Amino acid sequence: MSAMYQFYLIGETKLPTFSEYVDTPQLFDKLVNWVTSEGSLRQQLELQEFDFIEALEYIDHHIEGDGFLPILTFNNSPRNILVEGSPSV
């Protein structure tokens, strides 16, 4: 099964901090809203999950990363990746 993936470029230092207590679904929604409004949409692709993982590995290699881009992408949020419209759990 394929899914639509959107790639946003964001500055880590510009990520907001949430001073008030926010439960996981609220935090997830706030992060998605912030990324989609403040980030720069670079690409939108429809891919199979394994193709997406392979693309992340290629990007990580291309930017001379340390291999963590694919891992951090899937361990970054309650629904594994920040996908607009994903149900929060």
Sequence and secondary structure as in RCSB ss.txt:
>XXXX:A:sequence
MSAMYQFYLIGETKLPTFSEYVDTPQLFDKLVNWVTSEGSLRQQLELQEFDFIEALEYIDHHIEGDGFLPILTFN
NSPRNILVEGSPSV
>XXXX:A:secstr
 EEEEEEEE  GGG     S   HHHHHHHHHHHHHHHSEEEEEEEEEHHHHHHHHHHHHHHTT  S HHHHHHT
SSTTSS  TT    
